[in-house]
Amino acid sequence: MIFYKKLLFPAIFIPLFLIAGCNQSSDQRDFEREAFNLPEGITETSNNGTVINNDPDDWRVAPFFQGVLEVDAAYPNPVLSSEQVSLDVVVTGVESVSGLRVYAYYGDNNVRPVFEDLRSPVPPGLTSLPLSPLDIAQFRENPQGTYRIVLVDANENVITYGDIKVE
């Protein structure tokens, strides 16, 4: 009887752990697909980061990084082309994030790197990423528009994404 109880535990719980892992991978893949959509709306923020109008699709944390870091909405948004945008990331886990890269996505697999912080691991605490609207814009000569920004780690796992409007 004891032998069967010992076999019963792994037979029940190992498949549950595998299913949970598959769901998390699937959730991450779905999140990453959503990240590479065209921009739609913005989370409007003030110069000090106060959210004025929230877009629920912007700046969500990916399933792989939940509980490990937090992301505040980029600010100010909208932004003038002569200003700077800040994206604040608070790492709460120890040795949990390896590097940070920001890309601007323009559709049709057209991406451009905007910022890199390749510290590995990124130390716990606040990391503020300075972003230039002219680097975000697809065309520096005419930067006005709304752009999708995607934050990934050094292994190219999507952490978060959101839309920034350059005026």
C-alpha positions as CSV (number, residue, x, y, z in Angstrom):
1,M,0.0,0.0,0.0
2,I,2.8,2.4,0.9
3,F,4.5,1.7,-2.5
4,Y,1.3,2.8,-4.4
5,K,1.1,6.0,-2.4
6,K,4.7,6.8,-3.3
7,L,3.9,6.2,-7.0
8,L,0.6,8.2,-6.8
9,F,2.2,11.4,-5.7
10,P,4.5,11.7,-8.8
11,A,1.9,10.4,-11.1
12,I,-0.5,13.2,-10.1
13,F,1.7,16.2,-9.4
14,I,4.4,16.0,-12.1
15,P,1.8,16.3,-14.9
16,L,0.3,19.3,-13.1
17,F,3.7,21.0,-12.9
18,L,4.3,20.3,-16.6
19,I,0.9,21.7,-17.5
20,A,1.5,24.8,-15.5
21,G,4.8,25.3,-17.2
22,C,3.2,24.9,-20.7
23,N,0.5,27.4,-19.8
24,Q,3.1,30.0,-18.7
25,S,5.1,29.5,-22.0
26,S,1.9,29.7,-24.0
27,D,0.9,32.9,-22.1
28,Q,4.4,34.4,-22.8
29,R,4.1,33.6,-26.5
30,D,0.7,35.2,-26.7
31,F,2.0,38.3,-24.8
32,E,4.9,38.5,-27.2
33,R,2.6,38.3,-30.3
34,E,0.5,41.2,-28.8
35,A,3.7,43.2,-28.3
36,F,4.4,43.2,-32.0
37,N,1.1,44.8,-33.1
38,L,0.8,48.3,-34.4
39,P,0.2,51.0,-31.8
40,E,-3.3,51.7,-30.7
41,G,-3.9,54.5,-28.2
42,I,-1.5,55.7,-25.5
43,T,-1.4,55.8,-21.7
44,E,-1.4,59.6,-21.3
45,T,1.0,60.7,-18.6
46,S,2.3,64.0,-17.1
47,N,5.9,65.3,-16.9
48,N,6.2,63.7,-13.5
49,G,4.7,60.3,-14.4
50,T,1.2,60.7,-13.2
51,V,-1.2,58.7,-15.3
52,I,-3.9,61.0,-16.8
53,N,-5.7,58.5,-19.1
54,N,-4.8,54.8,-19.0
55,D,-4.6,52.4,-22.0
56,P,-5.1,49.0,-20.4
57,D,-3.0,47.4,-23.1
58,D,0.1,49.5,-22.4
59,W,2.9,48.7,-20.0
60,R,1.7,45.4,-18.7
61,V,4.3,43.0,-17.4
62,A,4.9,39.7,-19.3
63,P,4.0,36.4,-17.6
64,F,7.7,35.4,-17.3
65,F,8.5,38.6,-15.4
66,Q,5.5,39.0,-13.1
67,G,6.6,39.2,-9.5
68,V,10.2,40.0,-10.6
69,L,9.8,43.5,-11.8
70,E,7.4,46.4,-12.1
71,V,7.1,48.9,-15.0
72,D,5.6,52.4,-14.8
73,A,4.0,54.0,-17.8
74,A,6.4,56.0,-20.0
75,Y,6.3,59.7,-19.2
76,P,5.6,62.3,-20.5
77,N,3.2,60.9,-23.0
78,P,2.5,62.5,-25.4
79,V,6.0,64.0,-25.7
80,L,7.5,66.8,-27.8
81,S,10.3,65.8,-30.2
82,S,12.6,68.1,-28.3
83,E,12.0,66.4,-24.9
84,Q,13.0,63.1,-23.4
85,V,10.8,60.1,-22.4
86,S,11.5,58.1,-19.3
87,L,10.5,54.5,-18.8
88,D,11.0,53.4,-15.2
89,V,11.6,49.7,-14.4
90,V,11.8,48.5,-10.8
91,V,13.5,45.2,-10.4
92,T,12.3,43.4,-7.3
93,G,14.0,40.1,-7.7
94,V,17.7,39.3,-7.1
95,E,19.6,38.3,-10.3
96,S,16.3,38.0,-12.1
97,V,16.7,40.2,-15.2
98,S,19.7,40.0,-17.5
99,G,20.0,43.2,-19.4
100,L,17.4,45.6,-20.9
101,R,16.9,46.6,-24.5
102,V,14.3,48.9,-25.9
103,Y,13.1,48.7,-29.5
104,A,10.8,50.8,-31.6
105,Y,8.4,48.7,-33.7
106,Y,7.1,50.1,-37.0
107,G,5.2,47.1,-38.4
108,D,6.1,44.4,-40.9
109,N,9.0,43.2,-38.7
110,N,10.6,46.6,-39.0
111,V,12.3,47.3,-35.6
112,R,15.1,49.6,-34.5
113,P,17.1,49.5,-31.2
114,V,16.5,52.6,-29.1
115,F,18.3,51.9,-25.8
116,E,20.5,49.2,-24.2
117,D,21.5,48.5,-20.6
118,L,23.4,45.3,-20.8
119,R,24.2,44.9,-17.1
120,S,23.7,41.3,-16.2
121,P,22.0,41.0,-13.9
122,V,20.2,44.3,-13.7
123,P,20.5,45.3,-10.0
124,P,17.4,45.4,-7.8
125,G,15.8,48.8,-7.5
126,L,14.8,51.5,-9.9
127,T,16.3,51.8,-13.4
128,S,15.1,54.7,-15.4
129,L,15.5,54.3,-19.2
130,P,16.0,57.6,-21.0
131,L,14.5,57.5,-24.5
132,S,14.8,60.1,-27.2
133,P,11.6,60.8,-29.2
134,L,13.9,61.3,-32.3
135,D,15.3,57.8,-31.8
136,I,11.8,56.4,-31.3
137,A,10.4,58.1,-34.4
138,Q,10.6,56.2,-37.7
139,F,11.8,59.3,-39.5
140,R,13.8,61.9,-37.6
141,E,13.0,64.6,-40.1
142,N,9.2,64.2,-39.4
143,P,9.0,62.5,-36.0
144,Q,5.3,63.1,-35.2
145,G,3.3,59.9,-34.8
146,T,2.4,57.1,-32.4
147,Y,5.0,54.4,-32.0
148,R,5.1,51.0,-30.3
149,I,8.0,50.5,-27.8
150,V,9.0,47.0,-26.8
151,L,11.2,46.3,-23.7
152,V,13.1,43.0,-23.8
153,D,15.8,41.3,-21.7
154,A,19.2,40.4,-23.0
155,N,17.8,37.0,-24.2
156,E,15.1,38.9,-26.3
157,N,12.2,37.9,-24.0
158,V,9.5,40.6,-24.1
159,I,9.1,42.2,-20.7
160,T,6.6,44.9,-21.5
161,Y,5.4,47.1,-24.4
162,G,3.5,50.4,-24.8
163,D,2.7,53.2,-27.2
164,I,4.3,56.6,-27.2
165,K,3.0,59.6,-29.1
166,V,5.5,62.1,-30.4
167,E,4.1,65.6,-31.2
